Amino acid sequence: MVIRYNLLLIPFTIFFFYIVTFASEKEPGYVPPAGFVPDNDTAVKIAEAVAIPIYGKAKIEKEKPLSAELKGDVWTVTGTFHGNMFFGARGGVVIVEISKRDGRIISVIHEK
């Protein structure tokens, strides 16, 4: 009886590992040659969409225009500081880093 149970367990185990290994593999999806974030306008729109829920629309609106700079495969989107640094203006700007290839948000910070 124990031998029969073990003989049934072996094919089930092999089948299980086959399903887990091969059925879970996904075919690679399409990635545009220029990446999902091909230009600075797209990077700025993504940064706004991410920053507004975190910091609020009013705060991000005060930091416009946002500018984007590409270094390697990472867009760095930065807000504009409108205060006068010579007269002790305080505050900072939002900085969002976005992967050009897949649109992944790498970091979101707001300087003080």
Stockholm file with secondary structure:
# STOCKHOLM 1.0

chainA/1-112         MVIRYNLLLIPFTIFFFYIVTFASEKEPGYVPPAGFVPDNDTAVKIAEAVAIPIYGKAKIEKEKPLSAELKGDVWTVTGTFHGNMFFGARGGVVIVEISKRDGRIISVIHEK
#=GR chainA/1-112 SS CHHHHHHHHHHHHHHHHHIIIIITCCCCCCCCTTCSSCSHHHHHHHHHHHHHHHHCHHHHHHTCSCEEEEETTEEEEECCCCSCGGGTCCCCCEEEEEETTTCCEEEEEECC
#=GC SS_cons         CHHHHHHHHHHHHHHHHHIIIIITCCCCCCCCTTCSSCSHHHHHHHHHHHHHHHHCHHHHHHTCSCEEEEETTEEEEECCCCSCGGGTCCCCCEEEEEETTTCCEEEEEECC
//
